[in-house]
Amino acid sequence: MNAPDDRAARALLLRGFPEIDRHFALLLDDLASEPSDGLVLAAALVSHRRGQGHTCLELPRVAGVRLDELVEEGDGSGARLPDLAGWTASLRASGVVGSPGEYAPLVLDPAHRLYLHRYWRYETDLAAAIRARAIAPVAIDGPRLDADLDQLFPEHGDGSGRQREAVRMAATRAFSVVTGGPGTGKTRTVVWLLAALLGQQPGRPLRIALAAPTGKAAARIAEAVRKAKADLPGDEASKARLPEQATTLHRLLGTVPGSSRFRHDAAHPLAVDVVVVDEASMVDVALMAKLFAALPPAARIVLVGDKDQLASVEAGNVLGEICAGGLAGAGHPLARCRVALDKNWRFADGAGIHALVTAVNVGDADAALGLLRREADAGTPSAGTAAARTDDFAAPGGTGAVRWRRLPSPQRIPDALLGTVLEAFGPVVGSRDPAAALAALERFRLLAAVRRGPFGVENLNRVCETLLDRAGLIRRRGEWYAGRPVMVTRNDPGLRLHNGDVGIALPDPGDAGNLRVCFAAADGSVRSFAPARLPAHETAFAMTVHKSQGSEFDRVLLVLPERDSPLLTRELVYTGLTRARSSVELWADEPVLCAAIGRQVLRGSGLRDALWAPLSADPSRPSA
């Protein structure tokens, strides 16, 4: 029995943790047959780390570390976590920590990774499903595939060889991954792949599902597929067999209202032959595990995405772990299920964006700053500025242009944003046509790395509203006004609105001018709702880089904060820069930018080891 004084003492150890982590840790303390300080600290930390995107707590990485280095609101007491040997011994003796395969609230594997049980289950099941599909036999008409590839890729030496390789790879496997940065032709490759698969069974239906993590990403892949079909060789009847609609993963799996369960699972599989998941880097381990569980045994699945982008907001980095085998995994069957597209069809090699993101992606802060400084020396004055500045440039050439500016003081933010806000958002708030307003909103977006502070999303949205109001472009008399862009922040399956969907409030002429919030549907139509019906949402002149995943804009203004933070990583900078189709402006001070480029996202996970273990090994029991 846990004595009240002992429980109170252990509760004091958890002062710096969020409430949900404290409650979970104290619950396990009550359930334990052998409660201990090590148990409550481990339980609070594994819960806290899951909220930060980790699927597990890697005990060797944190043993002996000061607690306030791991928890943002630490009490500064200097208390340290236990040593590894003593810590693992107390956990195994607690009665609430089991080994892999045992049913217990927490699972401690041989590599000293501590999991919430359900996340150990997600990782284990997902790894087993991917490994099985990586070696699953696939019936294929080889000569027909070769003939179709010759028709689809008639040119040689035009840089499409890697795309052809990707189509052949994906057509001959039950599981495949096509990865590459923006502009490398991922969508075109998917369309060519689907055409090749349709060619394998002419005259017979092929049930194809196009899916993405968010409604916005689903609409983008659907639109991109429709455009790519126009360039597809072959007759119109063959093109008509290709899908033009996409859906969110939640809708594909069938959300059960009021539940985290889906209608489709292993017992009720999807009625599909091929599933293509776009923006796969955004899919967390729980959702990916549920998707694989719902696949029929004979179905193909193709994951498409940019492995270098930010990982999912929720726990896990599935696409990154699949692509992480490197040279060490060259002989593994999983390595033969991946193709990385590396030719950029959007930007010339010397274009500002391409050169900058290449430097950022490899963590070369010196090269990135060198590029910015060289362009600054050769730069020309930007619109609205009186003269060229050494910290403010516009790279020549239009497409791929990059502009860099050091941060203004917080008091000068409105002045610094004025011209951009009026130019970019004037057409948005001034339109009364939903389709035109939504299209105008997609041409520019203000992206921030953080939510709070002078350079965070919350303040930048307030500044945008104030500037537009002062200019007479909006009439802000409360929360809602004509022209207000909003982003949904919580899924509502009943309304078919999903986290990340962006709409705009406009007066409805058929309803006495009352406001309706209009959203673009995947088929190109517009759906509208009364503001009161919307799920949780927020103003979206500015949005976080995390929320921008799955979207692209003609122009982007990316703002980093004035102080360094563990949230600032090269993946965040890369993702923000690559949201721009044409040009990007970067507001950042050198020390913060360099620190961000030098910091990688390292998420605690056992998925990589489970995926890349020899096929003779049990992936649920990684070696220490």
GUKE-919253 format. One record per atom (N, C-alpha, C): y, x, z. Coordinates in steps of 0.1 Angstrom, whole numbers, plus 2048, in hexadecimal, padded with zeros to 3 digits. Layout:
N
YXZ/...
// end
This chain:
624
7F4809800/800800800/80C809800/8168057F8/82380C7F7/82C809803/82F81280C/83780F817/84580C812/84C802819/85A7FF815/86480B815/86281481F/86B81F81F/869829814/85C82A810/858833805/85E82D7F8/85C8207F6/86181A7EA/87081B7E9/8778197F4/88681A7F4/88A8297F0/8838327F6/8868407F2/8848437E4/87983E7DE/8778407D0/8818397C7/88582D7CC/8908267C4/89C82E7C3/89F8367CD/8AB83F7CC/8AA84A7C2/89D84E7BE/89B8577B4/8A08527A6/8A08457A5/8A283E798/8B1839796/8BA83E79F/8C883979E/8CE83A790/8CB845789/8D284777D/8CC840771/8C1839773/8BA832767/8C0824765/8BF81F759/8C3811756/8BA80875E/8BE7FC760/8B77F3769/8A97F0764/8A77EE757/89A7EB752/8907F6755/894802754/88B80E757/88880E766/89280C76E/88F80C77D/885801781/8877F577B/87E7EA77F/8707ED77A/86E7F376E/8617F676A/85A801773/86280B776/85C81677E/85881078C/861808792/85D80379F/8527F979F/8507F2794/8447E9792/8387F1792/8377FC78B/82C80578B/82980B799/83480F79F/8338147AD/82C80A7B6/82F7FD7B4/8287F37BC/81A7F17B9/8177F37AC/8097F17A7/8007FD7AA/8068097AC/7FE8157AD/7F68157B9/7EA81B7B8/7E181D7C4/7E682A7CB/7EC8337C4/7F283F7CA/8008417C4/80A83A7CA/81783B7C5/81D8497C8/82784D7C0/82C85B7C3/83A85B7BC/8428657C0/84F8677B9/84C86B7AA/8428727A7/83F87679A/83C86A791/835860797/83285478F/83E84C78B/84784A795/853841792/85C848789/85D85578A/86685D781/86085D773/85385E771/84C85E764/84E85075E/84B846766/84C838760/85A83575C/864839764/872836760/87683E753/87184A753/874853747/86D84E73A/86184A73B/85A84572F/86083872A/865830733/86C82472F/879827729/88083172F/88D83572A/88C83B71D/88284471B/88184B70E/87D841703/875837706/87282D6FC/87F8276F7/888824700/89581E6FC/89D8286F3/89B8356F4/8A283F6EC/89B8426DF/89083B6DC/88983D6D0/87C8456D0/87884A6DC/86C8526DE/8608486E1/85584B6DB/8498436DE/8428486EB/8458546F0/83E8596FB/848863703/84386770F/84A871716/84287D716/847888710/83F89470F/84289C71C/83889B725/83A8A1733/83D8B0732/8368B8729/8398C7729/8488CA726/84F8C171E/85D8C371B/8668C1726/8628B872F/86C8B473A/8688B8748/85C8BD74A/8588C2757/8618CD75C/8668CB768/86F8D576F/87D8D476A/8808CA761/88E8C975C/8968C1766/8A38C3767/8AC8BB76F/8AC8AD76A/8AB8A3773/8AA89576F/8B7891768/8C389676C/8CF891766/8D2897758/8C98A0754/8CA8A5746/8C389B73D/8BB892742/8B388973A/8B887A73A/8C0877744/8C586A746/8D486A746/8DB86373D/8E986473B/8F1861748/8EC857750/8F385475C/8ED85A768/8E8866766/8E286D772/8EC86F77D/8E7870789/8F0870795/8F587E798/8F1888791/8F7896793/8F189C79F/8E68977A4/8E089D7B1/8D98AA7AE/8D68AD7A1/8CF8B979E/8C08B87A0/8BB8AD7A4/8AC8AB7A6/8A58AE799/8998B579B/8918BA790/8848B278F/87F8B0783/8728AA782/8678B3787/85B8AE78A/8508B678F/84B8C0785/8448CA78A/83D8D4780/8328CC779/82E8D176E/8248CA765/8178C776C/8118D1772/8048D0778/8048C6783/80E8C778D/80E8BD798/8128AF793/81A8AE789/81E8A1784/81289A77D/80B8A1774/80089A76E/7F5896778/7F389F782/7E989B78C/7ED88E794/7FA88D797/7FE88179F/7FD875796/800876789/7FF86B780/7F186677E/7E787077C/7D986C77A/7D4866787/7D9869793/7D486379F/7DA8567A3/7E485279B/7EC84679F/7E583979D/7DB838794/7D482B792/7DB823787/7E6827782/7ED81F778/7EF82776B/7E983376B/7EA83C75F/7DC83F75B/7D983C74E/7CC83E749/7CC84873E/7C084C739/7BE85472E/7BD84C721/7BE852715/7BD84A709/7B0842709/7B2835705/7A682C705/7A4824711/7AA82871C/7A9821729/7B4817729/7B280C730/7BC801731/7C480473E/7D180873C/7D980B748/7E8809742/7F180674B/7FF805747/805811740/80181D744/80582973E/7F9831739/7FB83972E/7F0841729/7F584F728/7ED85872D/7F086772D/7E586D724/7E9873719/7E0879710/7DD888713/7D488E70D/7D089C710/7DC8A670E/7E58A2705/7F18AB703/7FC8A870C/7F98A1717/80389D722/80F89571C/80C88C713/81588270E/813875716/81D87071C/81C864724/82185871C/81984D71A/81D842712/81D83571B/82682C717/82481E71A/81781A712/80E812718/80180F712/80380A704/80C800702/80D7FA6F5/8118046EA/81A80E6EE/81E8186E4/8138226E1/80B8256EA/7FF82D6E7/7F68256DD/7F58186DF/7ED8106D7/7F38106C9/80080E6C7/80680D6BA/80481A6B3/8068266B9/8048336B3/7F68356AE/7ED8326B7/7DE8346B4/7DA82B6A9/7DD81E6A9/7D981569F/7DF819691/7EC81D692/7F3820685/7ED82D67F/7EB837687/7E5843682/7D884167C/7CF839683/7C283667D/7C382F670/7CC82566F/7CD81D663/7D2826657/7DC82F65A/7E183764F/7D784164B/7D0847654/7C5851651/7BA84B649/7B683E64C/7AC837645/7B0835636/7BC830635/7C182D627/7C483A61F/7C6845626/7C985161E/7BC856617/7B085261C/7A4856616/79C84B60F/7A283F610/79B83360A/79A8345FB/78E8315F6/78D8315E7/7958265E0/79A8295D5/7A281F5CD/79D81E5BF/7998125BA/7958105AD/7A08125A3/79F81B599/7AA81D590/7A4820582/7AA81A578/7A781D56A/7AF829566/7A9835567/7B0842564/7B7842556/7AF84054B/7B584153E/7C183753C/7BF82B542/7CA821540/7D6826548/7D482C554/7E083155C/7E783C554/7DF84554E/7E5850546/7ED84A53B/7E8840534/7EF83B528/7FC83452D/7FB82D538/80782653E/812830542/80D83B548/81684654D/81D84C541/81684E535/81C854529/82784A524/82583D525/82F834521/83B83352A/838833537/842832541/84B83F541/84584B53F/84C857540/84A85F533/85085A528/84E86051B/85586E519/860870522/86887C520/862887529/863894524/85F89F52C/86B8A852E/86C8AE53A/8778B753D/8848B0541/8838A3543/89089B547/89089A556/8888A055E/8888A056C/880894572/87988D569/87188156F/863885572/85F891571/851895574/84D892582/85689358B/852890599/85088159B/858879594/85686B594/84986758F/84586D583/83886A57E/82D86E588/82E87A58E/82587E598/8248745A3/82F86E5A7/82F8645B2/8288585AE/82A8535A2/82484759D/81584959C/810854597/802857596/7FC8575A4/80385E5AD/7FD85F5BB/7FC8525C1/80784A5C1/80683D5C7/7FD8335C1/7FB8345B4/7F282B5AD/7E382E5B0/7E083A5B5/7D283E5B7/7CF83E5C6/7D78395CE/7D583A5DD/7D882C5E3/7D182A5EE/7D381E5F6/7E081F5FF/7E382C602/7EF82E60A/7F7839603/804837602/80D8425FC/81B841601/82284C600/83084E605/8388545F9/84384E5F6/84C8535EC/8598555F4/85D8615F5/8698645FD/87386C5F4/88086C5F8/88A8735F1/89886D5F6/8A28755F3/8AF8715F7/8B58675EE/8C18625F1/8C88585E9/8CA85E5DB/8C78565D1/8CA85A5C3/8BF8625BD/8B38635C4/8A886B5BE/89E8625B6/8A18555B5/89984C5AC/88D8465B3/88E8435C0/88383D5C7/88082F5C2/88A8275C0/8888195BB/8828195AD/8888215A5/882822597/874826597/87082F5A0/8628345A1/8598285A6/85E8205AF/8578155B4/85480B5A9/85F8085A1/85D7FE596/85380358C/854810588/84A81657F/83C816585/83B818592/82E817599/828809597/8307FF59A/82B7F159A/8277ED58B/82F7F2582/82B7F0574/81D7F6571/81B802576/80E809574/80380157A/8057FC586/7FB7F458D/7F87E7586/8037E1581/8017D4579/7F87D756C/7FB7E3567/7F37E755B/7E47E955E/7E17EB56A/7D37EC56E/7CB7DF56D/7D27D456E/7CB7C756D/7D37BD564/7D47C0557/7DD7B754E/7D77A954F/7E17A054F/7DD79254F/7D978C55C/7D7795566/7D3790574/7DF79257D/7E0789587/7EC78A590/7EA79659A/7F579C59D/7F57A65A7/7FF7A25B2/7FA79F5BE/80279A5C9/80A7A65CF/8177A75CC/8207B25D0/82A7AD5DA/82B7B45E5/8367B15EF/83F7BC5F0/84C7BA5ED/8577C35EF/85D7C05FD/85E7CA605/8637C7613/86C7D3618/8747D0621/87D7DA628/8807D5636/8857DE63E/8867DB64D/8917D164F/89C7D0647/8A77C7649/8A97BF63D/8B17B463F/8B47AB634/8BD7B262A/8C67BA62E/8CF7C2625/8C67CB61C/8BD7D3623/8B57DC61B/8AC7D5612/8A77C9616/89E7C160C/8A67BC600/8B37B8603/8BB7B45F7/8BE7BF5EE/8C07CB5F4/8C37D75EB/8B77DB5E3/8AB7DB5E8/89F7DF5E1/89C7D55D6/89F7C85D9/89C7BD5CF/8A67BF5C3/8B37C15C6/8BD7C35BC/8B97D05B4/8B67DB5BA/8B37E75B3/8A67E55AA/89C7DE5AF/8917DC5A6/8947D359A/89D7C959C/8A17C1590/8A87CA586/8B17D358B/8B87DC581/8AF7E657B/8A57EB582/89C7F557D/8937EF572/8907E3573/8877DC56A/88D7DD55C/89A7DC55B/8A07DC54E/89D7E9546/89B7F454D/898801546/889803544/8817FA549/8727FC549/86D7FA53A/865804535/85F802528/8557F7529/8537F051D/8497E551D/84F7D8519/8477CE517/84B7C1513/8517B951F/8587AE51B/85E7A6526/85479F52E/84879B528/83E794530/83979D53B/8377AA538/8337B3542/83D7B554D/84A7B6549/8547B8553/8557AB55C/8527A0556/85479355E/84A79356A/83F79B569/83579B573/83A7A3580/8447AA57E/8497B2589/8517A9593/8507AC5A0/8587A45A9/8677A65A9/86F79C5AC/87D79E5AD/88279A5BA/87A7965C3/87E7925D0/87879B5DB/87F79D5E6/87B7A65F1/87D79E5FE/8767A2608/87879B615/8787A6620/87C7A162C/87B7AA637/86D7AB63C/86A7B6643/85C7B8648/8597AC652/8637A965A/86179E664/85D79165D/86478E652/86178164B/853783644/85178E63E/844790638/83878E641/83979364E/82F792657/82F78465E/83A77D65D/83A770663/83D76F672/84A770675/84E770683/84A76368A/844763695/84175769D/84D7556A7/85474A6A5/8607476AD/85D7496BC/8667506C3/8657516D1/85A75B6D5/8557636CC/84A76C6CF/84C7796C7/8477846CC/8477916C5/83B7926BC/8327886BC/8277896B3/82A7846A5/82278869B/82378368E/81777A68A/81A772680/80F76967B/804771674/80877C66D/7FE784666/7FA79066F/7EE792670/7E879E678/7DA7A1672/7D27A8679/7C57AC674/7BC7A0672/7BE79667A/7B678A678/7BB78066E/7C878266B/7CF779661/7D7782657/7D078964E/7D7793646/7E078D63C/7E9796637/7F279162C/7EA78F61F/7EF786617/7E978360A/7F078C600/7ED799600/7F47A25F7/7EA7AC5F1/7EE7B25E6/7E77BD5E0/7EE7CA5E1/7FC7C95E1/8047D55E2/8107D15EB/8137DA5F5/81F7D85FD/8277E55FB/8347E35F7/83E7EE5F6/8487EC601/8497F660A/8537F6615/85E800612/86A7FA60F/87680360C/87D80661A/88581061A/88C815626/882817632/87681D62F/86C81E639/870827645/87A82F643/87E83764F/88482E65A/888822657/88D819661/883811669/876813665/86C80A66B/866812677/86680B682/86181168F/852810690/84C818699/83E81969A/83780B69D/83E8036A5/8387F66A8/8377ED69C/8427EC695/8417E3689/8387E967E/8387F667C/82F7FC672/8217FA676/81D7FB683/80F7F9687/80B7EA684/8147E1687/8117D3684/8107D0675/8187D766D/8177D565F/8097DA65A/8057E665E/7F87EB659/7ED7E365E/7EE7DD66A/7E37D566F/7E27C8667/7EC7C4660/7EC7B7659/7E87B964A/7E67C6646/7E37C8638/7D47C5635/7D17BF62A/7C37BD626/7BD7CB623/7B07CD625/7AA7DA623/7AC7DF615/7AD7D760B/7AE7DC5FD/7BC7DD5F8/7C67DA600/7D47DA5FC/7D97E95FC/7E27EB5F3/7EA7F85F3/7F67F65FB/7FB801601/808801607/81080E603/81C80C600/8258175FB/831817604/83382260B/83F824613/84A82C60B/85682660B/86082C603/86C82F60C/87283B60C/87D83D615/88284C614/88C84E61C/89185C61E/88D86162B/88486B62B/87F871637/88A878640/89587B639/89F883640/8AA87A647/8A986D645/8B286464B/8AF86365A/8B885C661/8B685866F/8A9850670/8A285367B/89684B67D/89983D682/88F835684/892827688/899826695/8A181B696/8A88196A3/89E8176AE/8938106AC/88980E6B6/88081B6B6/87681A6BF/86E8266C1/86582B6B5/8658386B3/85D83E6A9/86584369D/85E84C696/86385268A/858853680/85384867C/846847674/84784F667/85184C65F/852853652/853862654/85B86665D/85D874660/85087B664/84887466C/83B87A671/83187B665/83187165C/828871651/82C87D648/83987F646/83D88A63D/83E898644/839899650/83B8A5658/8308AF657/8258AD64F/81A8B564E/81D8C3649/8268C4640/82A8D163A/81F8D9635/8218E6634/8168EF62F/8098EF637/80B8ED644/7FF8ED64D/7F68E1649/7FB8D7643/7F38CB640/7F08CA631/7F28D562A/7F08D561B/7E28D0617/7D88D461E/7CA8D061A/7C68C2620/7CF8BC627/7CB8AF62E/7CC8A4623/7C389A624/7C488F61A/7D288861B/7D8887626/7E5881628/7F088861F/7EE89561E/7F889C616/7F8898607/7ED893602/7EC88F5F4/7F08805F2/7F687A5FD/7FB86D5FC/80A86C5FC/8118785FA/81F8795FB/8258805EF/83087B5EA/8388825E0/8478815E4/84E88C5E4/85C88D5E7/86488F5DA/86C8855D7/8758865CB/88188F5CE/8838995C6/88E8A25CA/8998A35BF/89889D5B4/8A389E5AA/8AD8925AD/8B98965AF/8C488C5B1/8CA8875A4/8C887A5A1/8CC875595/8DB86F596/8DF86E5A2/8EC8685A5/8F88725A4/8F687E5AA/9008885AB/8FC8955A4/90589B59E/9038A9599/9018B25A4/8FA8BD5A2/8F68C75AC/9038CC5B4/90E8CD5AD/91A8D25B3/9238C85B9/91F8BB5B8/9278B05BE/9298B25CD/9348AE5D2/9378B15E0/92D8AB5E9/92A89E5E7/9208975F1/91389E5F0/90E8A15E4/9018A75E3/9008B55E9/90A8BD5E7/90B8CA5ED/90C8C95FC/9148C0601/9168BF610/9098BA617/9038AF611/8F78AA618/8EB8B4617/8EB8BC60D/8E18C660C/8E28D0617/8EE8D461A/8F18DE625/8EE8D7632/8F28CB634/8F08C4641/8E18C2643/8DA8BF639/8CB8BB63A/8C38C763E/8C78D363B/8C08DF63F/8C68E564C/8D08DF652/8D68E365E/8DF8EF65D/8E58F1651/8ED8FD64E/8FC8F9650/9018FA65C/90E8F665F/9188FF658/91590C657/91E916651/920912642/91590E63B/91690B62D/91F8FE62C/91C8F4635/9248E8634/9338EA636/9368F2640/9448F5643/94A8FD637/942906632/94790E627/94B90661B/9428FC618/9458F260D/9528EB610/9538E661C/95F8DE620/96C8E761F/96B8F3623/9778FC623/97A8FF614/97090260C/9739065FE/97A8FA5F7/9758EE5F9/97B8E25F3/9898E05F9/98B8E3605/9988E160B/9A28EB604/99E8F7602/9A69005FB/9AA8FC5ED/9A08F55E6/9A38F15D8/9A78E35D8/9A88DC5E3/9AA8CD5E3/9B88C95DF/9B88BC5DC/9C58B65D8/9C98AC5E2/9D58A75E3/9D989D5EC/9D28905EA/9CE88A5F5/9C787D5F3/9D28725F3/9CD8665EE/9D785B5ED/9DD8595FA/9EB8575FA/9F2854607/9F686060F/9F386C60A/9F7878612/A0188060A/A0A886611/A1688D60A/A1289A604/A088A1609/A058AE604/9F78B2608/9F28BB601/9E48C0604/9E48C7611/9D88C5619/9D78CC626/9CA8D4626/9CA8DE62E/9BE8E662E/9B28DF635/9B58D463C/9AA8CD643/9A88BF63D/9AD8BD631/9AD8B062B/9AC8B161C/9A08AE616/99F8B1608/9988A6600/9998A65F3/99289D5EB/98B8A55E0/97E8A65E0/9788AE5D6/9798A85C8/97C8B05BE/97F8AA5B1/9728A55AB/97389C5A1/968898599/96388A59B/9698825A5/9658745A6/9588725AD/94D8705A6/94086D5AC/93C8795B4/9388775C1/9348825C9/93F8885D1/94B8835D0/9578895D7/9568885E6/95A8925ED/95A8935FB/968897600/96D89060A/979893610/97789561F/97E8A0625/97C8A3633/9898A363A/98989D646/99589D64E/99289F65C/9998A8663/9978A9671/99C89C678/99789A684/99A88D68B/9A988C68E/9AF88168C/9BD87F691/9BC87D6A0/9C787D6A7/9C78796B5/9C486A6B6/9BE8666C1/9BB8576C3/9C784E6C0/9D38536C4/9DF84B6C1/9E384A6B3/9DE8536AA/9E185469C/9D784D694/9CC848699/9C2842691/9C7836689/9CF82D68E/9D4822685/9DC828679/9E483167B/9EC837670/9E383E666/9D884566B/9CF84C662/9C784365A/9C483765F/9BB82D658/9C3823650/9CF822651/9D781764B/9D481663C/9D7820635/9D581F626/9C781C622/9BD822628/9AF81F625/9AB811628/9AF80C634/9AC7FF638/9B27F462F/9BE7F562B/9C57EC623/9BF7EC615/9BD7F8610/9B77F9602/9A97F4601/9A17F860B/9927F560A/98F7E660E/9967E1619/9927D461E/99C7C961A/9A77CD614/9B07C260E/9A87B9605/9A17BE5FB/99A7B55F2/98F7AD5F9/98A7B2604/97F7AB60B/98579F612/98F7A161A/995796622/99E78D61A/9A279160E/9AA789606/9A37805FD/9967825FB/98E77A5F2/98976D5F9/9887625F1/9837565F6/9767525EF/97175B5E7/9657595E0/95A7615E7/94F75B5EC/9467625F5/93F76E5EE/93B76C5E1/9347775DA/93E7825D8/94A77F5D4/95478A5D2/9577915DF/95978A5EA/95C7905F6/9517995FB/9457945FA/93979D5FE/9387A95F5/93A7A85E8/9397B35DF/9447BD5E3/9507B85E6/95B7C25EA/9587C95F7/9517C2600/94E7C860D/9447D360B/93C7D3600/9327DD5FE/9387EA5F8/9447E95F4/94A7F55ED/94F8005F7/9517FC603/95680660D/95180261B/94E80C623/94B809631/950815639/954811645/95881B64F/94C81D659/947829659/93B82C662/93F83566D/93A832679/93C83A685/92F83E68B/92F84A692/92384F698/9208486A5/92B8436AC/92983D6B9/93082F6BA/92D8286C4/93281A6C6/93F81B6CE/9408236D8/94C8236E1/95582F6DF/96182E6E5/96A8396E4/9748366D9/97E83E6D8/98983C6CD/98383D6BF/9798446BD/9738466B0/96683F6AE/9638356B7/95782D6B7/95A8206AF/94F8196AC/94F80D6A4/9588026AA/9578016B7/95E7F66BD/96D7F76BB/9728036BE/9818066BC/9858056AD/97D80B6A5/98080B696/9817FD691/9787F5695/9797E7691/9867E0695/98A7E36A2/9967DD6A7/9A27E269F/9A27EF69C/9AD7F5694/9AE7EE686/9A27ED680/9A27E6673/9A87D8673/9A47D067D/9A97C367F/9B87C3681/9BD7CC68A/9CB7CC68D/9D37D0680/9CF7DA678/9D67DE66C/9D67D3662/9CB7CC660/9CB7C1656/9D37B565B/9D37B3668/9DC7A866E/9EA7AB66C/9EE7B766F/9FC7BB66E/A017BA65F/9F87BD656/9FB7BC648/9FB7AE642/9F77A464A/9F7797646/9EB79363E/9E179C63E/9D5799635/9CB79163C/9CB791649/9C3787651/9CC78065B/9C7775660/9CE76D66A/9C576C676/9C677667F/9BD77768A/9C276F696/9BC764698/9C075B6A4/9B57596AE/9AB7626AD/99F7616B6/9947696B0/9887676B5/97D76F6B0/97B76D6A1/97C76169C/97975E68E/98675C686/98576167A/990760670/98A762662/99175D658/98D75E64A/98D76D647/982772641/98178063D/97A789647/976783653/96F78B65D/96178F658/95E79C656/9517A0653/9497A1660/93C79D660/93479D66D/9267A2669/9207A9673/9137AE671/90A7A867C/8FF7A3678/8F579D681/8EE7A8689/8ED7A6696/8E77B169E/8DA7AC6A5/8D67A06A2/8C979B6A8/8C279269D/8B579469B/8AE78C692/8AE77D695/8AF77468B/8AE76668D/8A5761682/897761684/88E75D679/89174F674/89574667D/898738679/8A373766E/8AD740670/8B8740666/8B674A65B/8AB75265C/8A875D653/8B4766652/8B976A65E/8C3774660/8BD77F668/8C078B664/8B979666B/8C37A166F/8BF7A8679/8C77B367E/8CC7BC673/8D97BE671/8DE7C6667/8E47BF65B/8E17B265A/8E77A964F/8F67A8651/8FE7A9646/90C7A9647/91179D63F/91A795645/92078A63E/92F78A640/93678063A/94577F63B/94977163E/95276E646/95776164A/96275D640/960751639/96974C62F/96B73D631/97673762E/97872962F/970722624/96A716628/96270E61F/96B70361A/96E70360D/9766F8607/9706EA609/9636EA609/95C6DD60A/95B6D8619/9606E0622/95F6DC630/96D6DE637/9776D9630/9856D9636/98A6E7639/9846F1632/9886FF634/983705641/9796FE648/973705653/96B71164F/96A71B658/964727655/955726654/94F72D64A/94172F649/93F73E647/93474364D/93175164B/926753640/92A75A636/92375B629/91B768629/90E767625/905772624/8FF772616/8FD77E610/8F677F603/8E777F606/8E07765FE/8D27755FF/8CB77F5F6/8BE7825F7/8B778C5EF/8B77885E1/8B877B5DD/8B87775CF/8C57775C9/8D077B5D0/8DD77C5CB/8E67705CE/8E07665D4/8E775A5D8/8EF75C5E5/8F77535E9/8FE7545F6/8FA7495FF/8F774C60C/8F4743616/8FF743620/902737626/90E73762F/90A72F63C/910732647/90D72C654/91A72A65C/91A720664/92571E66D/92572A677/93172F67B/93173B684/929738691/92972C696/92372A6A3/91372B6A2/90E72A695/90072B694/8FA739693/903743691/8FF75168F/8F875669C/8ED75E69A/8E87666A5/8F37716A9/8EF7796B3/8F87846B7/8FE78C6AC/90B78F6AC/9117956A0/91D79D6A5/9237A569C/92F7AC69F/9377AE693/9447B1694/94D7B4689/9487C1682/94A7C1675/9437CC66D/94C7D2663/95A7D4665/9617DD65D/95C7EB65F/9597EE66B/9527FB66F/9447F8674/93B801672/92D7FF677/92880D67B/91E80D683/91881A687/90F81F67B/90D82C67B/905832670/8F782C671/8F282A67D/8E582467F/8E4817678/8EE80F67A/8EE801674/8F0801665/8F580D65F/8F880D651/8EB811649/8E0815650/8D4818649/8CF80C641/8CB80E634/8C780462C/8D27FF623/8DE804625/8EA80061D/8F080C616/8F780960B/8FE813604/90C80D600/9168155FF/9238115FC/92981B5F2/9328165EA/93981F5E0/94082A5E8/9478275F2/94F8315FA/94C82F609/94C83A610/94983A61E/953843625/95883E630/96084763A/957848646/952855648/949858654/95285F65F/95185966B/95985E676/950863681/951870685/94A875690/95487569C/94F8746A8/9578736B4/95E8816B7/9678806C1/96F88C6C4/9678966CD/95C8916D3/95489A6DC/94589A6D7/93E8A56DA/9308A66D6/92889D6DF/91D8996D9/9148906E1/9058926DB/8FB8906E4/8ED8916DF/8EB8876D3/8F387C6D2/8F18736C8/8F48786BA/8FC8836BA/9018886AD/8F68936A8/8F088F69D/8E6898697/8E8899688/8E08A3683/8E18A5674/8DC89966D/8D2891672/8CD88566C/8D887B66B/8E087A676/8EB870676/8F687366C/8FA88066B/904884661/8FF882653/8F2886651/8EC885644/8EB876640/8E786D649/8E685F646/8F4859643/8FE85D64B/90B858648/91185C63A/90F869637/91486E62A/90D86761E/900865620/8F8860615/8F9851613/90184A61B/90383C618/90D83A60D/914845608/91E8445FE/9188465F0/91B83D5E7/91683F5D9/9208475D1/92D8475D5/93784E5CC/93F8595D4/9448555DF/94D85F5E6/94C85C5F5/94F8675FD/94E86560C/95A86D612/95F86861C/96986F624/964871632/96587D637/95F881644/96B88564E/96B87E659/974881664/96C88866E/96F895671/96789C67B/96E8A967E/96E8AD68B/9728BA68F/9678C468D/96A8D168A/9608DB687/9558DC692/9598DE69F/94F8E06A9/9458D56AA/9498C96A9/9418BD6AA/9388BC69E/93D8BE692/9358BE686/92B8C8686/92E8D468A/9248DF68A/9198DC694/91D8D76A0/9128D46AA/9098C96A4/90F8BF69E/9068B4698/8FD8B968E/9018C2685/8F98C767A/8EE8D0680/8F08D668B/8E68DF691/8DC8D869A/8DE8CB69C/8D58C46A5/8CD8BA69D/8C08BB69F/8B68B2699/8B18A76A3/8AD89C69D/8A78916A5/8988966A8/8958976B4/88789A6B8/88288F6C1/87A8876BC/87587B6C3/86787F6C9/86587B6D5/85887D6DB/84E8736D5/8438796D0/8398716C9/82C8796C7/8218726C7/8148796C4/80F8756B6/81786D6AE/8128686A1/810874698/81887E698/81688968E/80888F690/80589269D/7F88996A0/7ED88F69C/7EE88369F/7E487969C/7E287868D/7EC878686/7EB876677/7E5882671/7E988E675/7E689A66E/7DA8A2674/7D389C67E/7C78A2684/7BD8A2679/7B38AC679/7A88AC670/7A189E670/79C89A664/79688D663/78A88B66C/784896670/779895679/77D892687/78A89468A/78E893698/79288469A/7918806A7/7968736AB/7A58746AE/7AD86D6A5/7BB86E6A7/7C18686B3/7B98606BA/7BE85A6C7/7BC8646D3/7B686F6D0/7B48796DB/7B98876D6/7C68896D5/7CB8966D0/7C78A16DA/7C68AD6D5/7C38B86DD/7CF8BC6E5/7CD8C36F0/7D88C86F8/7DF8D36F1/
// end
